[in-house]
Amino acid sequence: MTHTTPSLQTGPSEARGLIVGLGFATTTVMWALGYIAFMQPGFALGELVFAAELLVLALGGFAAGRLLGTIRAGVATGMVSAAVNLLVIGSLFGGGDDGSILVSGLLWVAGLFVASGVLGGLGAMVGRRGFQPDRAMTIAPASFFSLVAAATVFVLIVSGGLVTGMEAGLAVPDWPNSFGHNMLLYPLSEMKGGIFYEHAHRLYGMLVGVTAITLLVMVFRYDRRTSVRMFSIVVFIMVCIQGLMGGLRVTGEFTTSQTEVDPSTTFAVAHGVFGQLTFAAFATLAVVSSRRWRDPSIEAIAVPNGGQDRGLSTLLVVALVLQLVLGACYRHFATPAVDGGIAPDPPAWAMHGHLGFSVVVVTIAFVAGLRAKSRRDLGVPVVPALGRTVNLLVGLQFTLGLLAFLATILRKSPEIPVWELIPTSAHQANGALLLAAAASLAVAVRRFEVILPGTSSPSTPRGIGVGA
């Protein structure tokens, strides 16, 4: 593998890139808290969550001040967050029937930017006291934003799991509109019950779309490697395909009608599977765009039987995808075709296949993870940590799977109890983390391990290496 590298961007340009990343990260956390607030936890908790969102804005500014050392960086972080939050501002003030809607909208927008900028600036005033000039230079803007984007996709996956778990996938009958409204203008006041879960998932999809577009710009701005730029384009296309499949799951075809629709379970399965693949792609992009990956001083370490590491890590990804397909079939084919119906029994082939194959996946994951952990003795960077992560996540995944299975078979009524919703949703979310960790491990062994001559035959691909 070639160890020459393009010069890394530094200075004001990188500072702007970090501010964009911090602004999007702040917004992602705020949306997650807002999601909890709209789950109607009660007035007191709802007010507490609102206060927490204001605190998050200040924390975003604090991080900007700590990394970049200026109040202006905190204000800019708040402004970026406010700009992204415009995606939901129409839902907050919508509902007027005359000029009042315009006035209300302008007041909301002005208040959003002022509050976000002020809170971000206040946070930066505190954060800059711990400013260390060299700290920001250790963070690659494209890699940092890839991590933020991956976190945003993860929140989307969690919300999608709750849609399936609450059997609310068809609560909103049309797409891309919502009950005839522009999706971004559908009033939040009307988001009740299953409509909330389905429509909130759509809004998160819009956030991921904007994030993916921004990620594309960030990679082309801060990473000169052609292979990584092409990979970022692939990731963006994956996001577009994922959104399209989500819409076709509801309508079955391209239509804006609320009645002439043909919901597709096939698209529901594909949407669930492809969403996790997209999340894994975001995580992989963060790994290959990191400074550590690109640092020419970090040499790949020669290891015996390195080809087995590559084979096992690749096999793990394939096995997890197959298990994911079986799990998606199990969940979606057991979901009522219409909201409020009684869920049918899951198909036996999907249930037995998912349960039985889980033993195979756990075995492969533990062996691959243990081999990766053992490379620490040889001084291989990154790979051992990913191996530990894979082992931890697969153990948790197996436990959550058992709990989810027991909760599902014990339920006898159409109502979905919390004790079923929590393990099933957690199992799906943790599965996404496991697949992302496995994909990251698969690429890491190809960057940080060199196969000793005579121990195994695969050659080292250049692909998205240090100097590709």
N, C-alpha and C positions, 0 to 999 in steps of 0.2 A: 504494500500500500504506500502510495506516495505521501510524503510528509511535508511538502511545501504547502503554504496556505496564503490566501489573499490577505492583504492587510485588514485588520479589524478597525471598524469605524470608532472614533472616539470624539469627545468634545460635545459641543452644543447639539449636534445632530443626534447623537446617542441619547442625550438628555431628553430631547423631544420624544424619542422613541419610548423611553422608559415612562414618561408622563402619560403617553397614550395607553401603555400597558396598565399603569396604575389606575387610570380613569376607568378603563373597561373592567378591571378587577373589582374596583369599588362598586360599579354598577351591578356586576354579577352577584356580589354579596347582598346588595340592597334588594335585588329582585328575589333572591332566595328568602330573605326575611319578609318581604312583602307577600310572598306566596304563603308563608306561615300565617301572617296576619289575616289574609283573606280566607283562610280555612275556618274562620269564625271561632277562635279559641276563647272568646269572651272579651268584654270591653277592657278589663284591666290588662290582660295579656296583650290585646291588640294595641293599646296605648304604649305598652312597654316595648313592643316590637317596633312601633313607629319611632320611639326615642332611640332605639338601637340603630335604626337606619341613619338617623342624624349623626350618631356616634361613628358609624362606618365612614361617612363622608369626612369627618375630622381625622379618622385613622388613615384614610387614603392620603390626605394632606400631610399627616405626620410622616408616613412612609416617604413621600416625595421630599419633605424637608430633610429627613435623615439621609436619604440617598444623594440629593442634589444640593442641599444647603441653602436654599432660598425660599422665601415666602411665596414668591411668584410661582415656583414649581407647584406648591400646594394649591394655589388659586387655579392654575392651569389644569391640575388634576381634577378639581371640582368642576371646572367648565367642561372638560371632556366627558365626565360622568353625566352632567346635565344634558349635554348634546345627545348622548346615547339614550337617556331617559325620555327624550322626546317621543320615543316609540310608544310609550304608554300614556303620554300626556293627554292625547285625544280621548282616551277612554275615561279619564278622570273628569274632564269638564264637558263631555258630550251630553246631548240631551236637550239643548235649547232649540227653539223654533223660530228665532228671529235674530236680530243683531246681537242679542245678549250672549250668544254662543261665541262670537268673535271676541267680544270684550272679555268674557270669562277665560277664553283660551290665551289671550295676550297676557292677562294677569297671572295665569298659571305658569306660562313660559318665563315671564320676567321674574316671578318669585322663585322658580326653580333655579335659574342661573345665578341670581343674587345669593340665595341661601347656600347653594353648592360652592360658589366661589368663596364666600365668607368662611364657611366651615372648613373648607380645604386650606384656606390661608391661616386660620387659627391653629389648625393641626400642624401646619408647617412651622409656625412660630415655635412650637414646642419641639418638634422633631429635629429642627436644624441645630439644636444645642448638642446633639450627638453626631453631628455631621463629620464623616471621615472621607476626604476627597477621593481616596483610592477605591472605596467600596463600590461605587457605581460602575467602575471600569471592569469589575469582575462579572458583570451581568450583560449578556448579549441581548439587545432589545428584541431581536426576532425570536430567540429561544424563550425569553420571558413572556412575550406575547403569545407564543405557542402554548405555553403552560396555562396562561389565562384563558385562551380559547378552549383548551382541553377541559378546564374546569367549568366553563360555560356549557360545553356540550354535555358534561357529566350531569349538571343540574337539569338540562333538558331530558336526559335519559331517566333521571329520577322522576321527573314530572310525568314522563311517558309511562313509566312503570306504574305510577299511581292511577293514570288514566285506565290502564288495563286492569289493575287491581280493583278499582272501583267500578269496573265494567261500564265506563263512561265514554268509550271510544266513538259512539254515535250520538252523543248528547247534543251536538251541534250538527244539524243535518246537511249543511251546505259547505262548500269550499270553492274558491278562497274567501268568500264572504262568510259572515257569521250571522245567521238569521236575516240575511239580506243586507246587513250593515257592512261597510268597509271594516275589515278585521281590526284595524288599529283604532277605530272609532266606536266599536261596540261598548256600550256603557258597562263599567265594572259593577254598577249597582244591580245589573241584571244577571250577573254571574253567580247563580245559585246552584247548589247540588252538583250534579254531574257536569252541568254546563261550565262551572268554574274550572274543574279539572281539565276538561277538553280545551276550553278557550285559553286558559293560562298556558297550556302546553303549546298552543299555536303562537302565543306571544313570545314564549321562550324560543320557538323556532325562528321568529323574526330576529330576535337578539343574536342567535347563532349565525344567521345569514349575514347580518351586518358585521359581526365579529370575523367571519370567514373572509369577507371582502377586505376588511382592514388587515387581516393577517397576510393576505396576498400582497398588499402594498408594502407591509413591513418586511416580508421576506425579500422582495425585489429591491427594497431600499437598503437593507442591512446585510444581505448575504449574497455574495457574488457567484456562488457555485451554481452552475447550470442545473445540475441534477437536483439540488434542493429546491430551486425555483420551479422546476418541472413538477416536483413532488407536491409543492404548495398548490399548483394549479390542479393537480389530481385531487387533492383534499377539498379544494373549493368545488370542483365538479361533484364530488361525493356528497357534499352538503346540499347542492342543488337537487341531485337525484333523490336524496333522503326526504327533502321537503315535498317533492313531487309525489313520491310514493305515499307520504302521509296524507296528502290531499286525495289521491285516488283510492286510498283505503276507505274514505268516507263516501265518495261519489261513484267510484267504479269507472268513471269516464269523465272527460272534460265537459263540465256543465256548471252553471251557476244556479241551477234550480234547487229548491229546497225539497221537492217532491219526486222529481224524475231522477232518482239516484239508485244505484245498485251497489251497496257496500260490499267490499271485497275482503274476505278473510285472508286470501292469498297475499294481497298487498299488506295486510296487517302483519303477517309473519315476516315478509320481506322487509318491511319498515322497521320492525323490532330488531332483526338481525343486522341489517345494514347500518342502523344507528350505532350499534356497538363497534362495528368495523370502522366507522367514521371516527369514533372516539379514540380507538387504538391508533388510527392514522395521525390524529392530532398529537397524541402523546409521542409517537415515533418522530414526528417532525420536531418536537421540542428537544428530543434527545440528539438528533443529528445536527441541530442548529446551535447546540450549546457550545460555550467556549471550551469546555473540557474536551469535547469531541474534536474541535478544530485546532486545539493547542498542539503545535508541532513538537513541543518538548515532551509530550506524553506519548511514548512509543508503545506500539503493540508488543505484548509479551509472548515469547515462544512457549507453547504448552504442548505436552504430549497428548496425543489423541484428541487434538483440537477439533478435528472433523466430527467427532462424536458429539461435542458440545453444540456444534452447528446443527447437526442432524436432530438432536434431541430438542433443541429450542424451536426449530422449525416444526417438528412433529407435534410439539405442545400447542403451537398456534393452530395448526390444522385440527387437532383433537378438540380444542376449545371451540372452534367455529362449528364443528359438527355437533358438539354438545349444545351449543347455542341454538342451532337450528331445531334440534329435538325439543329443547325447552320452550322455544317460541311456539312451536306447533302444539305442545302440551297446553300452554296458556291460552292461546288464541282460539284453538278449536274447542276449548271448554268455556268460551265466553259467549253469552247470549247474543243473538243476531240483533236484537232490539233492546234498548235500555229498559230495565225493570223486569225482564224475564228471568226464569230460573236457568242457571247455567247447566248445560248438558254435561254428561260424563265425558272426561277427556278421552281421546282415542287411546286404546290400549297399547298400540305400537309406539306411540310417542311417550307414554308414561313409562313403559318397561324399558324402552330404549334409553330414555334420559336417565332413569335410575341405574340401569345396568352399566351404561357407558361411563357414568360418573366415577366408577371404580377405576376404569382405565385412565381417565383424565387425571384423577388424583395420583395414581402411580407414576404416570409420565411427569407430572408437575413436580412431585417430590424428588424424583431422580434428577430431573433437569436442574431443579433448584439447588439440590445438595452438591451436584457437580460444579455449578456456578459458584457456590459458596466456598468450595475447596480451592478455587483458583486464587483465593486471597493469599495462600501460602506462597504462591509464585509471584505475588506483587501485581496481579492483573487489576487495573482500576475499574470501577463502575460495575463490572459483571457480578462480583460477589454480593454487592448490595441489592442488585436486582434479583439474584437468586434467593436471598433471604425474603425479599418482598413477595416473590412468587410462592414460596413455601407458606408464608403467613396467610396470604390471601386464599390459597387453595384450601387450607385447613378451615378457615372461616367460611369459605363458600360451601364446603361439604356439610358443615354444621347447620348453616342457614338453609341449605337445601332440604335437610331432614326435617327441620322445624316447619318449613313452608309446606312440605308434603303432608305432614301430620295435620297442620292447620287446615289444609284444603280438604282432606278427606273427612275431617271431623265436622265441617260445616254442613248443616242440614237445611238451612233456610236461605231465601234469596238475599237477605240482608248480609252485608259483608262486615264481619266483626273486625275490630282493631287488631285482635290477636292473630288474625289471618293476614291482614293488610301489611303489617310491619315486617314479618319474615319474608313474605313473597316479594315485596318491593326491595327489601334489603338484599335478598338473594340475587335479584336481577341487577341491582346497582353494583354489588360487589363483583358480580361476574364481569361487568364492564371493566372494572379496575384490574381484575385478573388478566383479562385478554390484553389490556393495554400494557401491563407489566411484562407479559409473555412476549408481546411484539417488540417491546423495548429491549428485552433480553436477547431476542433473536438478532437484532441489528447490532447490539453492543458486542456480542462475541465475535462478530465479523470485523469490528473496528479495533478492539483491544486485545484480541488473541491472534497470534500467528501460529500456524500449524508446523510443528517440528518435522523436518524432512524424514520420510519413511514411516511416520506414525499414522497418517491418513492422507487421502488423496485430494480432497476438494481444494481448489485454488481460491485465492483471495480475490474477491471482486472489487473493482474500483468504485463503481456505483456512487454512493453518497459519502465517500470517504473524506479525509481531511482536505485534500486538494482537488477533489473532483470538480 
